[in-house]
Amino acid sequence: MRDNTRDLDTLLARIVRTSNDILNITSTSPATTQQTITPRSFNVTLPEPPSLLSKFTDIGVPLEVGMQMDRIFHQRLSTFRAHCESMADAAYYETATSGSRLADIEEKIVAAITSIYLKKVSALVDECTALAQSRVSTRKLAGDQAKSSGFNYGYIPLLEHFFEENPFPSRADKSFLAKKSGMTYRQIHVWVW
């Protein structure tokens, strides 16, 4: 988020420099003293970030975890939104005191800030959704493996016979028995002892 803040600061500084350059070029008499201009109030209102709770629950994230993730997402984006709005106000105030045409600059500031903000929101929505999807997939995979590694009681007679013949099987023998019986190596190893 800090990189985007730096990008935003750089962009706003460029907007201010460009507007000052335009003002200097278009001024009719450079020797005239400029009056102090009191800028009118300028408030950029950026849209609220969307709720990701429904996306999280659709993916399979538990409700409590999804609510917590959504709350953190909103906190971070609210901070970023406030920063964008304050930077827009600062850029507007800086250009307003220089006496330039405010209507054109106001539109450009609003467009630039809104564009940056919406790109960041979109990127974070995609990133959060992808992260949640990968975590849910990993969790389901681990759950499926745990379910499939239940003890297979149908192979008890085979295992008993094998261990009567060979009470101290090698690692290769245990791996073979695990594959054959549909169990894990650890289950066979524990069963031996």
Phi and psi in degrees as GROMACS dihedral restraints (atoms count N, CA, C in turn):
[ dihedral_restraints ]
;  ai    aj    ak    al  type     phi  dphi    fc
    3     4     5     6     1   -65.9    20    10
    4     5     6     7     1   -36.0    20    10
    6     7     8     9     1   -62.6    20    10
    7     8     9    10     1   -41.5    20    10
    9    10    11    12     1   -67.8    20    10
   10    11    12    13     1   -33.0    20    10
   12    13    14    15     1   -66.1    20    10
   13    14    15    16     1   -41.8    20    10
   15    16    17    18     1   -64.8    20    10
   16    17    18    19     1   -41.7    20    10
   18    19    20    21     1   -59.7    20    10
   19    20    21    22     1   -42.0    20    10
   21    22    23    24     1   -65.3    20    10
   22    23    24    25     1   -44.1    20    10
   24    25    26    27     1   -60.9    20    10
   25    26    27    28     1   -43.6    20    10
   27    28    29    30     1   -62.9    20    10
   28    29    30    31     1   -44.6    20    10
   30    31    32    33     1   -62.7    20    10
   31    32    33    34     1   -44.6    20    10
   33    34    35    36     1   -66.7    20    10
   34    35    36    37     1   -37.0    20    10
   36    37    38    39     1   -64.5    20    10
   37    38    39    40     1   -39.5    20    10
   39    40    41    42     1   -64.7    20    10
   40    41    42    43     1   -39.4    20    10
   42    43    44    45     1   -62.2    20    10
   43    44    45    46     1   -43.8    20    10
   45    46    47    48     1   -64.3    20    10
   46    47    48    49     1   -45.3    20    10
   48    49    50    51     1   -61.9    20    10
   49    50    51    52     1   -43.8    20    10
   51    52    53    54     1   -63.2    20    10
   52    53    54    55     1   -43.2    20    10
   54    55    56    57     1   -65.7    20    10
   55    56    57    58     1   -37.1    20    10
   57    58    59    60     1   -67.5    20    10
   58    59    60    61     1   -39.3    20    10
   60    61    62    63     1   -62.0    20    10
   61    62    63    64     1   -43.8    20    10
   63    64    65    66     1   -62.5    20    10
   64    65    66    67     1   -41.3    20    10
   66    67    68    69     1   -61.7    20    10
   67    68    69    70     1   -44.1    20    10
   69    70    71    72     1   -65.7    20    10
   70    71    72    73     1   -38.3    20    10
   72    73    74    75     1   -70.4    20    10
   73    74    75    76     1   -40.6    20    10
   75    76    77    78     1   -89.1    20    10
   76    77    78    79     1    -5.5    20    10
   78    79    80    81     1   -69.3    20    10
   79    80    81    82     1   140.3    20    10
   81    82    83    84     1   -78.2    20    10
   82    83    84    85     1   -40.7    20    10
   84    85    86    87     1  -133.0    20    10
   85    86    87    88     1   109.7    20    10
   87    88    89    90     1   -66.8    20    10
   88    89    90    91     1   -19.2    20    10
   90    91    92    93     1   -81.9    20    10
   91    92    93    94     1   -13.1    20    10
   93    94    95    96     1   -70.3    20    10
   94    95    96    97     1   145.1    20    10
   96    97    98    99     1   -81.5    20    10
   97    98    99   100     1   142.1    20    10
   99   100   101   102     1   -90.5    20    10
  100   101   102   103     1   140.0    20    10
  102   103   104   105     1   -82.7    20    10
  103   104   105   106     1   152.7    20    10
  105   106   107   108     1   -74.7    20    10
  106   107   108   109     1   123.5    20    10
  108   109   110   111     1  -104.9    20    10
  109   110   111   112     1   129.8    20    10
  111   112   113   114     1   -91.8    20    10
  112   113   114   115     1   112.3    20    10
  114   115   116   117     1   -71.4    20    10
  115   116   117   118     1   147.3    20    10
  117   118   119   120     1   -73.7    20    10
  118   119   120   121     1   164.1    20    10
  120   121   122   123     1   -69.0    20    10
  121   122   123   124     1   143.8    20    10
  123   124   125   126     1  -133.8    20    10
  124   125   126   127     1   120.2    20    10
  126   127   128   129     1  -129.1    20    10
  127   128   129   130     1   116.0    20    10
  129   130   131   132     1   -89.4    20    10
  130   131   132   133     1   127.7    20    10
  132   133   134   135     1  -115.3    20    10
  133   134   135   136     1   108.2    20    10
  135   136   137   138     1   -86.7    20    10
  136   137   138   139     1   151.8    20    10
  138   139   140   141     1   -67.0    20    10
  139   140   141   142     1   151.5    20    10
  141   142   143   144     1   -66.1    20    10
  142   143   144   145     1   145.9    20    10
  144   145   146   147     1   -67.6    20    10
  145   146   147   148     1   149.0    20    10
  147   148   149   150     1   -71.9    20    10
  148   149   150   151     1   158.1    20    10
  150   151   152   153     1   -81.7    20    10
  151   152   153   154     1   133.3    20    10
  153   154   155   156     1  -101.0    20    10
  154   155   156   157     1     2.0    20    10
  156   157   158   159     1   -58.7    20    10
  157   158   159   160     1   -44.1    20    10
  159   160   161   162     1   -65.8    20    10
  160   161   162   163     1   -37.2    20    10
  162   163   164   165     1   -65.3    20    10
  163   164   165   166     1   -42.0    20    10
  165   166   167   168     1   -63.6    20    10
  166   167   168   169     1   -44.5    20    10
  168   169   170   171     1   -69.2    20    10
  169   170   171   172     1   -33.1    20    10
  171   172   173   174     1   -64.2    20    10
  172   173   174   175     1   -35.4    20    10
  174   175   176   177     1   -70.3    20    10
  175   176   177   178     1   -31.7    20    10
  177   178   179   180     1   119.5    20    10
  178   179   180   181     1    12.4    20    10
  180   181   182   183     1   -72.8    20    10
  181   182   183   184     1   134.5    20    10
  183   184   185   186     1   -57.0    20    10
  184   185   186   187     1   147.5    20    10
  186   187   188   189     1   -56.0    20    10
  187   188   189   190     1   -46.6    20    10
  189   190   191   192     1   -63.4    20    10
  190   191   192   193     1   -41.8    20    10
  192   193   194   195     1   -66.8    20    10
  193   194   195   196     1   -42.0    20    10
  195   196   197   198     1   -61.7    20    10
  196   197   198   199     1   -40.3    20    10
  198   199   200   201     1   -64.6    20    10
  199   200   201   202     1   -41.3    20    10
  201   202   203   204     1   -67.2    20    10
  202   203   204   205     1   -42.1    20    10
  204   205   206   207     1   -63.2    20    10
  205   206   207   208     1   -41.4    20    10
  207   208   209   210     1   -64.9    20    10
  208   209   210   211     1   -39.7    20    10
  210   211   212   213     1   -63.9    20    10
  211   212   213   214     1   -44.1    20    10
  213   214   215   216     1   -64.2    20    10
  214   215   216   217     1   -42.5    20    10
  216   217   218   219     1   -57.6    20    10
  217   218   219   220     1   -46.1    20    10
  219   220   221   222     1   -67.1    20    10
  220   221   222   223     1   -37.6    20    10
  222   223   224   225     1   -62.7    20    10
  223   224   225   226     1   -46.9    20    10
  225   226   227   228     1   -64.7    20    10
  226   227   228   229     1   -44.0    20    10
  228   229   230   231     1   -72.4    20    10
  229   230   231   232     1   -29.3    20    10
  231   232   233   234     1   -65.6    20    10
  232   233   234   235     1   -39.4    20    10
  234   235   236   237     1   -63.5    20    10
  235   236   237   238     1   -45.9    20    10
  237   238   239   240     1   -63.8    20    10
  238   239   240   241     1   -40.5    20    10
  240   241   242   243     1   -61.9    20    10
  241   242   243   244     1   -45.2    20    10
  243   244   245   246     1   -62.0    20    10
  244   245   246   247     1   -38.9    20    10
  246   247   248   249     1   -64.6    20    10
  247   248   249   250     1   -44.6    20    10
  249   250   251   252     1   -60.4    20    10
  250   251   252   253     1   -43.8    20    10
  252   253   254   255     1   -64.8    20    10
  253   254   255   256     1   -40.6    20    10
  255   256   257   258     1   -69.3    20    10
  256   257   258   259     1   -35.6    20    10
  258   259   260   261     1   -66.5    20    10
  259   260   261   262     1   -38.2    20    10
  261   262   263   264     1   -64.5    20    10
  262   263   264   265     1   -42.5    20    10
  264   265   266   267     1   -61.2    20    10
  265   266   267   268     1   -43.2    20    10
  267   268   269   270     1   -64.5    20    10
  268   269   270   271     1   -42.8    20    10
  270   271   272   273     1   -64.5    20    10
  271   272   273   274     1   -41.5    20    10
  273   274   275   276     1   -64.6    20    10
  274   275   276   277     1   -45.1    20    10
  276   277   278   279     1   -62.2    20    10
  277   278   279   280     1   -41.3    20    10
  279   280   281   282     1   -62.1    20    10
  280   281   282   283     1   -43.4    20    10
  282   283   284   285     1   -76.1    20    10
  283   284   285   286     1   -30.4    20    10
  285   286   287   288     1   -68.0    20    10
  286   287   288   289     1   -35.1    20    10
  288   289   290   291     1   -76.0    20    10
  289   290   291   292     1   -13.8    20    10
  291   292   293   294     1   -86.7    20    10
  292   293   294   295     1    -7.6    20    10
  294   295   296   297     1    83.0    20    10
  295   296   297   298     1    20.8    20    10
  297   298   299   300     1   -84.5    20    10
  298   299   300   301     1   176.9    20    10
  300   301   302   303     1   -71.9    20    10
  301   302   303   304     1   110.0    20    10
  303   304   305   306     1   -74.3    20    10
  304   305   306   307     1   -33.3    20    10
  306   307   308   309     1   -62.6    20    10
  307   308   309   310     1   -45.4    20    10
  309   310   311   312     1   -65.8    20    10
  310   311   312   313     1   -44.3    20    10
  312   313   314   315     1   -67.5    20    10
  313   314   315   316     1   -39.6    20    10
  315   316   317   318     1   -58.6    20    10
  316   317   318   319     1   -44.9    20    10
  318   319   320   321     1   -62.3    20    10
  319   320   321   322     1   -41.9    20    10
  321   322   323   324     1   -66.9    20    10
  322   323   324   325     1   -40.7    20    10
  324   325   326   327     1   -63.5    20    10
  325   326   327   328     1   -47.9    20    10
  327   328   329   330     1   -60.9    20    10
  328   329   330   331     1   -43.8    20    10
  330   331   332   333     1   -63.9    20    10
  331   332   333   334     1   -43.7    20    10
  333   334   335   336     1   -65.7    20    10
  334   335   336   337     1   -47.6    20    10
  336   337   338   339     1   -64.6    20    10
  337   338   339   340     1   -44.6    20    10
  339   340   341   342     1   -63.1    20    10
  340   341   342   343     1   -41.1    20    10
  342   343   344   345     1   -62.3    20    10
  343   344   345   346     1   -47.4    20    10
  345   346   347   348     1   -61.7    20    10
  346   347   348   349     1   -45.5    20    10
  348   349   350   351     1   -62.3    20    10
  349   350   351   352     1   -47.7    20    10
  351   352   353   354     1   -66.3    20    10
  352   353   354   355     1   -35.6    20    10
  354   355   356   357     1   -64.0    20    10
  355   356   357   358     1   -42.8    20    10
  357   358   359   360     1   -64.8    20    10
  358   359   360   361     1   -43.1    20    10
  360   361   362   363     1   -61.2    20    10
  361   362   363   364     1   -46.6    20    10
  363   364   365   366     1   -61.4    20    10
  364   365   366   367     1   -43.9    20    10
  366   367   368   369     1   -63.6    20    10
  367   368   369   370     1   -41.9    20    10
  369   370   371   372     1   -69.3    20    10
  370   371   372   373     1   -36.1    20    10
  372   373   374   375     1   -61.9    20    10
  373   374   375   376     1   -47.3    20    10
  375   376   377   378     1   -62.5    20    10
  376   377   378   379     1   -42.4    20    10
  378   379   380   381     1   -65.0    20    10
  379   380   381   382     1   -45.4    20    10
  381   382   383   384     1   -65.6    20    10
  382   383   384   385     1   -41.1    20    10
  384   385   386   387     1   -65.4    20    10
  385   386   387   388     1   -43.4    20    10
  387   388   389   390     1   -64.4    20    10
  388   389   390   391     1   -40.7    20    10
  390   391   392   393     1   -63.9    20    10
  391   392   393   394     1   -45.0    20    10
  393   394   395   396     1   -62.9    20    10
  394   395   396   397     1   -41.3    20    10
  396   397   398   399     1   -62.4    20    10
  397   398   399   400     1   -43.4    20    10
  399   400   401   402     1   -67.3    20    10
  400   401   402   403     1   -37.7    20    10
  402   403   404   405     1   -67.2    20    10
  403   404   405   406     1   -40.7    20    10
  405   406   407   408     1   -66.4    20    10
  406   407   408   409     1   -41.0    20    10
  408   409   410   411     1   -62.9    20    10
  409   410   411   412     1   -43.3    20    10
  411   412   413   414     1   -63.5    20    10
  412   413   414   415     1   -41.6    20    10
  414   415   416   417     1   -65.4    20    10
  415   416   417   418     1   -42.2    20    10
  417   418   419   420     1   -65.5    20    10
  418   419   420   421     1   -40.0    20    10
  420   421   422   423     1   -62.9    20    10
  421   422   423   424     1   -43.7    20    10
  423   424   425   426     1   -65.2    20    10
  424   425   426   427     1   -39.0    20    10
  426   427   428   429     1   -66.1    20    10
  427   428   429   430     1   -39.8    20    10
  429   430   431   432     1   -64.9    20    10
  430   431   432   433     1   -39.8    20    10
  432   433   434   435     1   -66.5    20    10
  433   434   435   436     1   -39.0    20    10
  435   436   437   438     1   -66.4    20    10
  436   437   438   439     1   -38.2    20    10
  438   439   440   441     1   -68.6    20    10
  439   440   441   442     1   -37.8    20    10
  441   442   443   444     1   -78.3    20    10
  442   443   444   445     1   -11.6    20    10
  444   445   446   447     1  -100.5    20    10
  445   446   447   448     1    28.4    20    10
  447   448   449   450     1   -68.2    20    10
  448   449   450   451     1   157.0    20    10
  450   451   452   453     1   -69.4    20    10
  451   452   453   454     1   130.4    20    10
  453   454   455   456     1   -94.0    20    10
  454   455   456   457     1    96.9    20    10
  456   457   458   459     1   -68.7    20    10
  457   458   459   460     1   -18.1    20    10
  459   460   461   462     1   -67.0    20    10
  460   461   462   463     1   -20.1    20    10
  462   463   464   465     1   -97.9    20    10
  463   464   465   466     1     5.6    20    10
  465   466   467   468     1   -58.4    20    10
  466   467   468   469     1   -46.6    20    10
  468   469   470   471     1   -59.8    20    10
  469   470   471   472     1   -40.8    20    10
  471   472   473   474     1   -64.1    20    10
  472   473   474   475     1   -43.3    20    10
  474   475   476   477     1   -65.4    20    10
  475   476   477   478     1   -41.7    20    10
  477   478   479   480     1   -61.7    20    10
  478   479   480   481     1   -43.6    20    10
  480   481   482   483     1   -64.0    20    10
  481   482   483   484     1   -43.6    20    10
  483   484   485   486     1   -62.1    20    10
  484   485   486   487     1   -43.5    20    10
  486   487   488   489     1   -76.5    20    10
  487   488   489   490     1   -19.2    20    10
  489   490   491   492     1   -69.1    20    10
  490   491   492   493     1   -39.2    20    10
  492   493   494   495     1   -73.6    20    10
  493   494   495   496     1   -37.0    20    10
  495   496   497   498     1  -138.3    20    10
  496   497   498   499     1    89.7    20    10
  498   499   500   501     1   -69.7    20    10
  499   500   501   502     1   -17.6    20    10
  501   502   503   504     1  -125.7    20    10
  502   503   504   505     1    76.1    20    10
  504   505   506   507     1   -71.1    20    10
  505   506   507   508     1   152.0    20    10
  507   508   509   510     1   -76.2    20    10
  508   509   510   511     1   172.1    20    10
  510   511   512   513     1   -61.2    20    10
  511   512   513   514     1   -39.4    20    10
  513   514   515   516     1   -64.1    20    10
  514   515   516   517     1   -40.3    20    10
  516   517   518   519     1   -64.3    20    10
  517   518   519   520     1   -41.3    20    10
  519   520   521   522     1   -65.3    20    10
  520   521   522   523     1   -40.2    20    10
  522   523   524   525     1   -64.0    20    10
  523   524   525   526     1   -41.6    20    10
  525   526   527   528     1   -62.0    20    10
  526   527   528   529     1   -45.6    20    10
  528   529   530   531     1   -64.5    20    10
  529   530   531   532     1   -38.1    20    10
  531   532   533   534     1   -63.1    20    10
  532   533   534   535     1   -44.5    20    10
  534   535   536   537     1   -64.7    20    10
  535   536   537   538     1   -45.6    20    10
  537   538   539   540     1   -63.8    20    10
  538   539   540   541     1   -39.5    20    10
  540   541   542   543     1   -91.2    20    10
  541   542   543   544     1    -6.8    20    10
  543   544   545   546     1    76.8    20    10
  544   545   546   547     1    24.4    20    10
  546   547   548   549     1  -111.9    20    10
  547   548   549   550     1   177.7    20    10
  549   550   551   552     1   -91.6    20    10
  550   551   552   553     1   161.2    20    10
  552   553   554   555     1   -58.7    20    10
  553   554   555   556     1   -40.8    20    10
  555   556   557   558     1   -61.1    20    10
  556   557   558   559     1   -39.8    20    10
  558   559   560   561     1   -63.6    20    10
  559   560   561   562     1   -41.5    20    10
  561   562   563   564     1   -67.2    20    10
  562   563   564   565     1   -43.4    20    10
  564   565   566   567     1   -60.7    20    10
  565   566   567   568     1   -44.4    20    10
  567   568   569   570     1   -68.6    20    10
  568   569   570   571     1   -38.2    20    10
  570   571   572   573     1   -64.4    20    10
  571   572   573   574     1   -32.3    20    10
  573   574   575   576     1   -64.7    20    10
  574   575   576   577     1   -41.0    20    10
